Amino acid sequence: MEDNRSRAFLNPFLNHLIINKIVSYTNRLQDLKNLRLVSTEWNNLILPKLLKNSIVTFKSWKDIGHYEKDFGLTVAHKNFHWKSTGIDVNDALMTCILHAAEELHFSKGLITQDDLLIILKSGVCLKTLSFNEVFVEKEEDIPDNEDEVKQKDTKDTRADFIAQNLTRLEVTSCDQDDNYPWSLVLPTLPNLNTLHAQLQSPSQVTAVLDSLLANQIKLGEFSCFLVDMNNEHLQLLSCLEMPLKVLDISLASTVATSCVEDFLSSKSCQMLENLKIFKEADCGHKNYFSLPKISSIKSLEILGDPVANIFQTINLSCPNLESLNLSEVSCKDVMSQKIQHLTLKSLCIEECFFPTNVLSKLAENFPNLTKLCLFLNDDNIGTVFQKFEHLEELTILGTEISDDGLTGGKEHGGGNDRPYIGDCKRLRVLNLYPQPLHGITDASIQHGLLFVPELTSLSAPETAITDKGLRTLLRVKANMVKLSAKVFIDVASNEHFLRSSKYQLL
């Protein structure tokens, strides 16, 4: 008996200490399931963790009860999603969920204002609350002689609690007539840090900002991009003086340039790290606005109306910028930049095509880029392969790319003088535009991708690459972790694809 125990302890596949250490390095559900297959001992040790990490979907309260009874388990209601036409907050199980949940997500339903308050009051552990197209029904009209008493009772009831732990609120309105009771909810959320308010009308935006101002709530993250903000909204945001770190908003075409600049210069924007602004041009006219100095910004996205002299501006205003996403930039802006921006790692320009000389200047201006997203074709893509030495992720926009561009003409037996994708020695991720790219075939794999030493991810949803080409890629590139492509093979008859759940086959 002692000899058996000694052998079990010395054998790494039987030693429970070693098994637990191995298991501690992974939380992926698929990995845990695979580890269970090693042996009975591994299964017994991993099963409790697997049950803890599993997500189970129930269609009704009755199903939850049967599950708990049949398996002798108690469902941990930490993250709860509810999709229904009505929510019964008085149900015993729902009460249990409200008391234990850290995240509650409701969608496509109907609740009353009183039910909303019960949710806020009962959620003692609640940190995140989300309403996606949930209509909050107002209380029914009551007789005039009881109105004053009813209002007093309701006010007293609603003033006796706060949702102390709730820091994140997400609300997506049903329609323009959906008046979410912000003045009712926000006073109960003194520690609210993140507000995503995807609304449908300017009046709803005004109600949110007025309530934030009245309750002096200082957000760190604010998102409101489904409806365009106007000058009044920007002035309210400036008055809030919030320590914003993340801001994602959409602006009306009629917003004054001076109003945008004043807001970006206000105290609300002095600590910004991530700024996203979408502003359409007014009747085809571009209203350039300047960007004040915000040294804390690390990620900047400006779509629609451009910033004047954007590259010169970020050198002066955003010295620590790491990611930049723009809808368009003039070639003149690129060529006129005289100072290198050394911290920028990611650049995306969505609506511009640059000739080779401009791309060369772009590489010179941002020598440390590791992530690039541009419109490219067979004529200019070679400049990217040759000039952007540190590139790790490349997204090619447009449909004018083919084997000739990716391989440098090598699929036709061309010489080795033209740059090709194999010159990107650090490239790990390649994303092709999700539109028909019939010019990209197996030749791009055979004469291009196979020679990219670090490639681990490929997204090619609409190319002419065949099953044979994909098999070749996966056979040679054993370290591939993600593949998104259209295939026509019988997955069940192909062992490699069958084992590789990490691949997305369209």
Residue, then its C-alpha position, 0 to 999 in steps of 0.5 A: m500500500e505504501d509503495n502504491r502511494s509513493r509511486a502515485f506521489l512521484n508520478p506527476f500525472l497522479n500527484h494532486l499537487i502537480i495537477n492542481k498547479i497545472v489547472s491553476y494556469t487555465n480558466r478556459l472551459q475547453d481546456l478544462k474539459n480536455l484535461r478531464l480526459v487524462s485520467t480518473e484522478w484528473n477528472n475528480l480534481i478538475l470537475p469542481k472547478l469546471l462546474k464553477n466556471s460553467i455557464v448554464t442556460f435555463k428557459s424557466w424558473k422550473d428548469i433551475g429548480h430541477y437542475e439544483k435538485d437533480f445535481g444537488l447543486t446551488v446555482a450561483h447567480k453572480n451574472f444573470h441575464w433575463k429576456s422576457t416580456g415581464i419581470d416578477v420581482n416578488d418571485a422567491l427565486m428572483t428575490c434570491i437572485l437579486h440578493a446574490a447577483e453582481e451583474l444583472h442584464f435585462s432585455k426586451g421586457l417591461i417593468t414598473q418604476d416600483d419594480l425598478l426601485i426594488i431591483l436597486k434596493s435588493g441588489v446589495c451585491l450588485k455592481t453592474l445593471s443593464f437594461n436593453e430595450v426594457f420599457v419602464e412603465k410609469e405608475e398608474d394615475i391615482p385619484d386627485n385626493e390621494d395624490e399628495v399622500k401617495q407622492k409623500d409616501t413614495k418619496d419617503t420610500r425612495a429616499d431611504f436607500i442607496a445602491q452602494n456597490l453599483t458602479r456601472l449602468e447600461v441603458t439602451s432605449c426602446d424608442q424616442d418615447d421611452n422616458y427612462p426615469w433618470s431622476l428616480v434612479l441616479p439619486t440612488l447611485p452615488n458611486l456610479n462610475t460608468l454610464h452607457a446611455q444609448l438613447q433615441s432623442p435629444s430630450q433623453v440626453t438632456a434628461v440624463l445630463d440634468s440628472l447627473l448635474a442635479n445629483q453631482i455624480k462624477l463619472g469616469e466613463f460616459s458613452c452616448f453615441l446613438v443620438d447626436m449631441n447639440n451645443e446645449h449638451l456639450q455645455l452641460l457636460s462641461c458644467l459637470e466637471m467629471p473626472l472622465k477617463v473614457l468618453d464616446i459621443s456623437l455630435a450633431s452636424t450643427v454643433a459649433t466648432s467653438c463649442v467642441e473646443d471649449f468642451l475639450s478644454s474643460k475640466s471634464c476632459q483633463m484626465l481623458e485616456n480614451l476619447k471617441i468623437f463622431k461628427e458628420a460634416d454640415c452639408g458637405h462642408k468640413n468644419y475643422f476643429s482644433l484639439p487642446k493639449i490633453s497629455s493623458i490621452k492614450s487612445l483617440e478616435i475622430l470620425g467624420d469632421p477631421v481635426a485641422n493638421i491632425f498629425q502636427t496636432i497630436n505631436l503637440s496635444c497628445p504626446n502619450l498617444e498610443s492608438l489613433n483612428l481617423s476617418e480621413v487624412s489629407c496627404k498634405d497633412v502626412m507630408s508636412q509632419k516634421i516631428q516623429h511621434l514615438t509612442l503611437k503603436s496603432l493607426c487606422i485610417e478608414e476612408c483614405f488611399f495613400p500613394t507609396n511616397v505618402l506611405s513611406k512618410l507615414a512610416e517615417n513619422f510613426p516608426n514604432l507602429t505595430k498595428l496598421c489599418l489602411f486601404l491598400n492595393d497591389d501597387n502600394i502594399g509593398t511599401v507597407f511590407q518594406k517600411f513598417e518594420h515593427l508591424e504585428e497586426l495588419t488590416i487591409l481595407g478595400t477589395e483591390i488586393s490580390d495574390d500579386g500584392l501579397t506575394g510580390g509577384k512570386e506566384h508568377g515566378g517573379g524575382n525576389d526584388r519586390p517586397y512581399i508579406g514574408d518581409c514582415k518578420r514580426l507580423r502575427v495577425l492578418n485581417l482581410y476586408p470582409q468583401p469578395l476578394h476573388g484575386i486572393t487564392d491558394a497562391s497567397i498561402q503558398h508563396g506568401l503566408l507560409f513565409v511569415p514566421e510569426l503568423t498566428s491569426l488569419s481572417a479571410p472570410e471572402t477569398a478564393i482560398t480553397d480547402k487545400g490551401l487552408r490544410t497546407l497553412l494549418r499543416v505548416k503553421a502548427n502555431m495558428v491560434k485563429l483562422s476565420a475562413k470560408v471552407f467547403i470540407d466535411v469537417a467531421s471527416n477531417e481530424h485536424f479540423l475536428r480537433s481544432s475548435k479554435y478555428q472559425l470555419l464559415 
